[in-house]
Amino acid sequence: MRQVVLDTETTGIGEGHRILEIGCVEVIERKLTGRHYHQYINPQRDIDPEAQAVHGISMEWLVEQGCPVFANVVDEFREFIAGAELVIHNAAFDIGMMDHEFRLLGMPRTLEFCTSLDTLKLAREMFPGARASLDALCKRFDIDNSHRELHGALLDAEILADVYLMMTGGQTDLMLSVDDDNSADGEMLDLSLLQALAAEAELPVILASADEVAMHGRMLDMIDKKSEGSVWRRGEPG
């Protein structure tokens, strides 16, 4: 399955606002391919101060950089995302902004040529009652986002890709591959293969010495005494 992890930055929130940055990261069969799409865009309108405080992008900078208007990049952008499942944090917002841009050009809406998965909704279902912001999820999954001083579309898409892969399948950094002769594309070993390898490893069993057993017994007696038996009662079930 081809997925595109996507984020946008905009001139603000609400009717009439425009996209000024798009960042996309490609994932195929749960692997980051290294392909990405990143584009700054001249939104042809003022940027709200509140939005600029979040992403740090000014209209003056966009003009100085000669950034194109959306109409001049839309074909390349659509070609990159066409047919993919878009993985977006708070998908309704980004898709709404993209639909607005497409509508201004008389083009089909996003979900007419893509599907979508909302990681904000997924996080709320997985962790009810917990904070579900991208920063909170980074903390939950121990993903380093210390370089994220301001929001940026490509940076946020890269971080979200790591978060999404951790949310839906676990480890993303430790890639264990079989020998090159057996696997030219270096596929990740699945859990059953890892278990089989562990079973064949014949790991040594190291038994405790008599002194260590005695020391352990004295420690249990001390815990029993100090807890007045409230931690456990040796010899009793539970």
N, C-alpha and C positions, 0 to 999 in steps of 0.2 A: 504494500500500500504506500502511495506517495502522499506525504503530508507537508504542509508549509506552515511553519510557526510564524505568525505575523503580528506586527505592532505598528501603530501609527501615532504621530504627534500632530496636533491640530492647533488652529488659531484660537480655539476656545470650545465651550460646550453650548449646544443649543442651535436653533435654526439659523441658517445662513453661514455657519462656520465651515472652514475648509481644511483640507489636509495639507500639511507642509513638510512631512517626512514620512517615509514608508521604509520599514525594515522587514525582511523575510529570510528565514533559514529553512533549507530543504532537509527533510527527513524521509528516508525510504526504508521500509521494513525495520523501523525503530533504530536506524543508524543515521547519524549526521553525515551528510555526503560532502560537506565543505562548500556546496553551492549556496549562494545567497543573492538576494536582490536588495539594494539600498539606494534610495533616491531622496534628495532634498527637493522641495517644490516651492515655487513662487505661488502663494495662495491668492494673490490678487485682491487682498484686503488686509486691514489692520489686524494685529495680533493682540488679544486681550492681555493686560499686564499679569493677571493671575496665571494664564497659560504659559506666558514667557518665563515666569518665575519657576515653573515646573521643568520645562525643557531647555531653557536658556537660549532659544533661537529667536533672533530679532529679524524684522522685515528688512532692516538695513543690511544685515549680514547676507540674507538670501539674495538681495539685489546685487550686492558687491560680488558675490560668487557666481552671478549669472545663472542662477537656478532656473530650470525650465518651468513652464506652467504645466498643469496636469495633462492637458490635451496632448502635449508633446511627448509624454512618457507613457500614456495609457496603454498603447499597444504592447510595448515591451513588458509592462507590469502585468497585464492580463495574460500574456503568453506564459509568464513565469508561474502564475497561480492556477491557470486553467486546469480543471479536472482534479485538482488536489483537495484533500480535506484540510481546511484552514483551522489551525489550532491557535486560539486567541483567548486572552484573559479579558473577560467582559466583552464577549463577542458582539453583543447587540450594539455597543457603541461604535466599534471599528467598522462593522459591516454597515451600520447606518451612515457613517461618514463616507465610506466607499460608494454606497448606493447613491448618495447625494452627488458625488463627483460624476458617476456614470450617467445619472439622470440628466445632468447639465449638458452632457454630450449626446443624449439620445441613445444611450447604450443599455443593454440588459443589466438587471440587477445581479449582485454578486452570487447569490445562491441559485441563479439560473445556470451557472457554469462551474460552481464549486459546492462542496458541502462544508459544514463547520462543526467544530467541537469547542465548547466554552469551558476553559479550565477553571474559571471562577465558580461556575455552577458545579463542576466536578468536585472542586475542593470543598465547597459547602456541603455536598452530599457525603463526602468521605469524612469530614471533620466538623460535624454539626456544632454550632456554637462557638467555634474557634475563628480567629481572624483569618481571612482568606486572601489578603493582599499578596502581591508578588514578593514583597520583602518578608512578610510573615512566612510564606512557603519556603523561601530560601533558608530562613532560620530553622524551620521544621526539618528540612532535608539536609541541613549542613552544607549549603551551597554558598560559596564565597561571592558576595556581591558588593564587596567593600569598594570596588572601583566605580560604583554607580552613584556618583555625586549628584548628577542630574539625570532625568529621564531622557533616553534616546531610543529611537525606534529599533535600530539594529541591535544595540546592546540589550535592550529589554527582550527582543525576540530571541537572542542567544541564551539569555538567562532563563527565559520561559521554556525553551527547548529542554534545558537540563532539568528544570522543575517538572515538566510534563513527563519526561522519561522516568524520573524517579517516582512520581505519583502512580504511574501505570505499570511499572515493571521492575523498579529497583535500580541496582547499580548501573551507572552509565560510564564511569571512568575506567573501571577495571575490566579491560577487554582481554579475555583469555582465548587465544587462538590455537588450533591444532597445528601440527607441523605443516610447513609450506608445501611439502610434497603431497600432502593429503587435502589441502584446502588453499587454493590459489587466492581466494578472496578473503581469507582470514575471518571466517564467521565466528561469532561468539559461541562458546560451548554452552549447551543448555544444561539445566539443573540435573537431569537424569545422568548425563555424561559425567558431570562433576562428582555426583554421588558414586558412580561406578569407579571413577579414578580413586576416590577416597577409600573405597572398600578394598581396592587392590594394593593400596599403599603399604599395608602391614605395619601400621604405626606401632612403636613399642609401647607396652603397658608398664608403667613404673609404679610399684606398690609402695605404700608408706612403710617406714621402718617401725620397729616396736616403740622406739622413743617418740616418734611422731604421733603414733596412735595414742600413747599415754598422754602426751601433751594435749592432743585434741580432746581427750576425755576430761582432763582437768579444766580446759576452757569451757566445755559444756556444763560442767558442774558449777563453775563460777557464774555463768550466765543464768543457770537455773536458780542459784542462790540470790543473785541481785534482782532478778525479775520476779522472785517469789513464785516461780512456776507459771507466770502468765504468758511467757513466750511459747513454751511447749512443755509437755510432760513426757520425759523419756520413758519408753516402754508402753505408752498409750497411743491409740490410733489418733491421727490428726495432729 
